[in-house]
Amino acid sequence: MASTITIKLVFSGGLELLFGNERDQSVLIPQIVPSDNSTRSTPSSTSSTPSSNNDTPSIDTGETKAADLEYLIYHLRDHLLKERPELFMENGTIRPGILVLINNTDWELEGEGSYQLCNNDEIVFISTLHGG
């Protein structure tokens, strides 16, 4: 029931250094994700692990949405980013100075973070900031 989609990623302009020096990557994410963009636990993974007396419910409120670029950004920060998250994200979105392309189109033309991801989308992140 919990189906996933594959997203192709490309990091360049120095951003690859933050992602383990791997320019081309691929990530598998759920089609349906928590509305709050939490990436730590999968809502569909209901394992019957014995809980102690501390019954800790998931922070997830149960509200979900289709996987979008905003969720992907949080997923990248929480699972692929190796160092210095402040150079990738700022105020819940991509930091200024990073060009984002969705299938070779500027993300501003595609709705930015609200763009609904599709299987085999290619998302390119290019840092336009250079030291001098």
C-alpha positions as CSV (number, residue, x, y, z in Angstrom):
1,M,0.0,0.0,0.0
2,A,2.8,2.4,0.8
3,S,4.2,3.1,-2.6
4,T,7.3,5.1,-3.2
5,I,8.7,7.3,-6.0
6,T,12.3,7.6,-7.2
7,I,13.7,11.1,-7.5
8,K,17.0,11.7,-9.3
9,L,19.2,14.4,-7.7
10,V,22.1,16.4,-9.1
11,F,24.2,18.7,-6.9
12,S,26.7,21.1,-8.4
13,G,28.4,24.4,-8.0
14,G,30.0,23.2,-4.7
15,L,26.8,21.8,-3.2
16,E,28.0,18.3,-3.8
17,L,30.6,18.8,-1.1
18,L,27.7,19.0,1.5
19,F,26.3,15.7,0.2
20,G,29.3,13.4,0.6
21,N,30.9,14.7,-2.6
22,E,28.4,12.8,-4.7
23,R,27.1,14.8,-7.6
24,D,24.5,12.4,-8.9
25,Q,22.3,10.6,-6.4
26,S,18.9,9.0,-6.3
27,V,16.4,8.9,-3.4
28,L,13.3,6.8,-2.8
29,I,10.5,8.7,-0.9
30,P,6.9,7.8,-0.1
31,Q,4.2,9.1,-2.4
32,I,2.2,10.2,0.7
33,V,4.1,12.0,3.4
34,P,3.3,13.8,6.7
35,S,1.8,17.3,6.2
36,D,4.3,18.6,8.7
37,N,7.2,17.4,6.5
38,S,8.6,15.2,9.3
39,T,11.0,12.7,7.8
40,R,12.2,10.8,10.9
41,S,9.5,8.2,10.9
42,T,7.4,6.7,8.2
43,P,3.7,6.9,8.9
44,S,2.9,3.6,7.3
45,S,5.5,1.7,9.3
46,T,3.3,0.3,12.1
47,S,5.6,-2.2,13.7
48,S,4.5,-3.9,16.8
49,T,7.5,-3.2,18.9
50,P,6.9,-3.5,22.5
51,S,6.7,-0.1,24.1
52,S,7.6,0.6,27.6
53,N,5.1,2.2,30.0
54,N,6.0,5.3,28.1
55,D,3.4,5.2,25.3
56,T,5.0,7.6,22.9
57,P,2.7,8.5,20.0
58,S,4.2,9.8,16.8
59,I,4.5,13.5,16.5
60,D,2.8,13.1,13.2
61,T,-0.9,14.2,13.5
62,G,-2.0,11.7,10.9
63,E,-2.5,14.4,8.3
64,T,-0.8,13.6,5.0
65,K,-0.2,15.1,1.6
66,A,1.3,14.0,-1.7
67,A,5.1,14.2,-1.7
68,D,6.2,17.6,-2.8
69,L,9.4,19.5,-3.2
70,E,9.1,21.0,0.2
71,Y,9.1,17.5,1.8
72,L,12.1,16.5,-0.4
73,I,14.1,19.4,0.9
74,Y,13.5,18.3,4.5
75,H,14.2,14.7,3.5
76,L,17.6,15.7,2.0
77,R,18.5,17.7,5.1
78,D,17.6,14.9,7.4
79,H,19.0,11.9,5.5
80,L,21.6,12.9,2.8
81,L,23.2,16.2,4.0
82,K,26.5,15.4,5.6
83,E,27.4,18.8,7.0
84,R,26.5,22.5,7.3
85,P,22.7,22.5,6.8
86,E,22.7,26.3,7.0
87,L,24.4,26.3,3.6
88,F,21.5,24.4,2.1
89,M,18.3,25.5,4.0
90,E,17.2,28.8,5.5
91,N,13.8,29.5,7.1
92,G,12.3,26.2,5.9
93,T,13.2,26.5,2.3
94,I,16.3,26.4,0.0
95,R,18.8,29.1,0.9
96,P,19.1,32.1,-1.5
97,G,21.9,31.6,-4.0
98,I,20.9,28.0,-4.8
99,L,19.2,27.5,-8.2
100,V,16.7,24.7,-8.2
101,L,15.6,23.0,-11.4
102,I,12.7,20.6,-11.8
103,N,13.2,18.6,-14.9
104,N,15.3,21.4,-16.4
105,T,12.8,24.1,-15.5
106,D,13.3,26.8,-12.8
107,W,11.3,25.8,-9.7
108,E,9.8,29.3,-9.5
109,L,7.8,28.4,-12.7
110,E,6.7,25.1,-11.2
111,G,5.4,26.4,-7.9
112,E,8.6,26.1,-5.8
113,G,8.1,23.9,-2.7
114,S,4.5,23.1,-3.6
115,Y,5.5,21.2,-6.7
116,Q,4.1,17.7,-6.5
117,L,6.8,15.2,-7.1
118,C,6.4,12.5,-9.8
119,N,8.3,9.2,-10.2
120,N,11.7,9.8,-12.0
121,D,11.6,13.6,-11.6
122,E,15.1,15.1,-11.8
123,I,15.8,17.8,-9.3
124,V,19.0,19.8,-9.8
125,F,20.5,22.0,-7.1
126,I,23.2,24.5,-8.2
127,S,25.0,26.9,-5.9
128,T,25.5,30.2,-7.6
129,L,27.6,31.6,-4.8
130,H,31.3,31.6,-5.3
131,G,34.1,32.9,-3.0
132,G,36.3,35.6,-4.5
